[in-house]
Amino acid sequence: MEVIAEYGFILLVVGCVCGFFMAWGIGANDVANAMGTSVGARALTLAQAVLVACIFEFAGAYLAGGEVTSTIRKGIIDTAAITDTPQLLVYGMIAALLAAGIWLLIASYFGWPVSTTHSIVGAIVGFAAVGIGVDVVQWGKVASIVASWVVSPVMAGTISFLLFTSVKKLILQTSDPFMSAKRYVPFYMFLAGFVVAMVTFLKGLKHVGLTFTGTEAIAWSLVFALIIALVGTLALQRIDNTTQEKNGAMFDGVERVFAVLMVFTACAMAFAHGSNDVANAIGPLAAIVSVVNSGGEIASKSILPAWVLLIGATGIVIGLAMLGYRVMMTIGRSITELTPSRGFAAELAAAGTVVIASGTGLPISTTHTLVGAVLGVGLARGIGAINLGVVGKIILSWIVTLPIGAGLSILFFFALKGFFG
Amino acid sequence: MSSDTFLGMLADSPFSGLQEHMSLGNQATSELENFLKAISQSDWNTAAECREKIVKLENQADEIKNTIRNNLPKSLFMSVSRQDLLDLVFTMDGIPNAAKDISGVMIGRKMELPKEVAEDFMSCSKAAIKAANQASDAIRKVDDMQKRGFGSHDASVLSELVIELEQIEKENDELEIALRNKFFEHEKQYDPVEVMFFYDVINKIGSLADISQTVGHLLVRLVSK
């Protein structure tokens, strides 16, 4: 208790800096993965992608980021077991943020694809199990998180497979694909709008003080999705059936219709990413803030202060503006096989999966969900060739990240403990 | 910062190489047509020029074939079967090869077409070349089909093309039989060695049509996974 009273402010500032650093890292690196599909498919220009990311990452983090934040903050560690030594939780969360942030920086420097989610979860479990005691880790919850890492790519893959198969049946394989595209694409827009709205209305808005019942949420989501579909239909009016150049690639009428759809799914993707990944930075920070503000009490019911979410959302946007756009630029230059008709299916499947996970409070990796979604399109014979070697490398980096995140955070935990006592 | 994003999992599509190879094969067969026309007029200079072009095209096609083969590791997950694709490329490669073989034998032996069957020979060759062109057309369509993600519509388009291809091959067969029968009546008056090589050329032209037909069948297999 004395430690918190004496060093509370310093610890809070250190926590904020580390949380901001982590959010910055997510913005610099991870957002590029979420937006890369749209940029790679030439549906958005670089500037448009950055703009969409800024607005919708922020909205997702602020409106729907609460559930995952509370999982990271108090779902992994059983806080009841450490009420006598709350400073340990503060050290640990700072250590976890530092460990994950530094690992993210190292991995980015060498170009290894790592997951921010895996590094932060590994780091929290690491310091808690080794630094405090194996019993304080809620292994049941950890197991369900790890299971969600397997389930989420599979689910995204299944959805994207079904989406692209339906696109083939309803649009691409008809005698007049262009007319079919104009007819059916608004339904996909409706779908994208509905999933995002549903999760936001059901789970997200209660963190900003609005609660809806299930029926109300469905009704509002339907209204929102209808508006989206209507706006989309109006946007489609301008598309004619000619092959035109768009952002450096030639597209026929059908793909240009899908490119409009992809603007919507890109927004959904940015929103989903913000809602899930912002928690990696501000979940630990929220834990620190609640301990310090209550003067050493580990309050499990305290409200998440809005400014904490703001630090995370701002960090992501600044990271994106400083470095993230460069990563996207390299994606934009490379020619990918992911045309808008494929990209939207992968993006919508991943965004849907991530946003549902956000609503359930499960921290999952956006990148791995996207990998699963792209494989799903490939299984539906939508992609010429997928390099499974690269997929293997991504999966390996995910497994390696856990012990490294844990090891680093244990190191920082004991250093902080030695320093502050 | 990293430039290595998950989009690195998207490998270069093997279909662009397929199109390139197809276009070279197509050029080789149209050069073969010019070559045969020159031969029938005993224009050896033009024939030699055509032959040179065919050899060059065949070499380029070989290079592309090797590139495709070398860039198809087992870890590649494709929208078509790897084996089907390799079979197709190797069979397609038979088209420029056949053009090279036919022109090689004819120019090497300074082969004059027997007057009695010259016309029949030309129409038989034209049918074989037409079959090769039809096969190229079918391959060109695969690129579009890949863009549509391969489906029932593509399968029906392709099967129509293949039915046409089969008809052309049959036509070539009939012309070949007629040509053999006609030449059989005149062969005694020619040098036996010349006769032997003329039959060899007829065989090679027949195989050009056969290869083209096989390409069509392999395409159906490729698309209907």
Contacts between the chains, C-beta under 8 A, distances in Angstrom:
chain1	res1	chain2	res2	distance
A	28	B	1	6.0
A	29	B	1	6.3
A	29	B	2	6.0
A	32	B	5	6.1
A	33	B	5	5.2
A	33	B	6	5.6
A	36	B	5	5.1
A	36	B	6	7.3
A	36	B	7	5.3
A	37	B	7	7.3
A	40	B	7	5.3
A	107	B	2	7.5
A	108	B	1	5.0
A	108	B	2	4.4
A	109	B	1	7.3
A	109	B	2	7.7
A	110	B	2	7.9
A	111	B	2	4.7
A	111	B	3	6.4
A	111	B	4	3.9
A	112	B	2	7.5
A	112	B	4	7.0
A	113	B	2	7.3
A	113	B	4	5.8
A	113	B	5	6.8
A	113	B	6	6.1
A	113	B	8	7.9
A	164	B	149	6.7
A	167	B	149	7.6
A	168	B	148	7.0
A	168	B	149	4.7
A	168	B	151	5.0
A	169	B	151	7.4
A	172	B	147	7.8
A	172	B	148	4.2
A	172	B	149	5.7
A	172	B	151	7.0
A	173	B	148	6.0
A	173	B	149	7.7
A	173	B	151	3.9
A	173	B	152	6.1
A	173	B	153	4.0
A	173	B	154	7.1
A	174	B	153	7.1
A	175	B	153	7.5
A	177	B	148	7.3
A	323	B	1	5.0
A	326	B	1	6.4
A	327	B	1	5.9
A	327	B	2	6.2
A	327	B	3	6.3
A	327	B	5	6.7
A	330	B	3	4.2
A	331	B	5	6.0
A	331	B	7	5.8
A	334	B	7	7.2
A	336	B	7	5.8
A	336	B	10	5.1
A	337	B	10	5.2
A	337	B	13	5.4
A	338	B	7	7.2
A	338	B	10	6.2
A	339	B	147	7.3
A	341	B	149	8.0
A	367	B	5	8.0
A	367	B	6	5.2
A	370	B	6	5.8
A	371	B	6	5.3
A	371	B	9	6.6
A	374	B	6	7.5
A	374	B	9	6.5
A	374	B	10	7.4
A	375	B	77	7.7
A	378	B	77	5.9
A	378	B	79	6.9
A	380	B	149	6.6
A	381	B	79	4.0
A	381	B	80	7.7
A	381	B	149	5.3
A	381	B	150	4.8
A	381	B	225	6.9
A	382	B	79	6.9
A	382	B	149	4.9
A	383	B	10	6.7
A	383	B	79	6.1
A	384	B	11	7.7
A	384	B	12	7.8
A	384	B	13	3.0
A	384	B	14	6.4
A	384	B	15	5.6
A	384	B	78	6.6
A	384	B	79	5.9
A	384	B	146	6.2
A	385	B	10	7.7
A	385	B	11	4.2
A	385	B	12	6.8
A	385	B	13	5.7
A	385	B	14	6.0
A	385	B	76	5.1
A	385	B	77	7.0
A	385	B	78	4.8
A	385	B	79	7.6
A	386	B	9	5.6
A	386	B	10	6.5
A	386	B	11	6.3
A	386	B	76	7.2
A	386	B	77	4.3
A	386	B	78	7.5
A	387	B	8	7.3
A	387	B	9	5.4
A	387	B	10	7.3
A	387	B	11	4.1
A	387	B	75	6.6
A	387	B	76	6.3
A	387	B	77	7.8
A	388	B	9	7.9
A	388	B	75	4.4
A	388	B	76	6.9
A	388	B	77	5.1
A	389	B	73	7.4
A	389	B	75	4.5
A	390	B	8	4.9
A	390	B	9	4.4
A	391	B	9	5.3
A	392	B	75	7.7
A	394	B	6	6.2
A	394	B	9	7.3
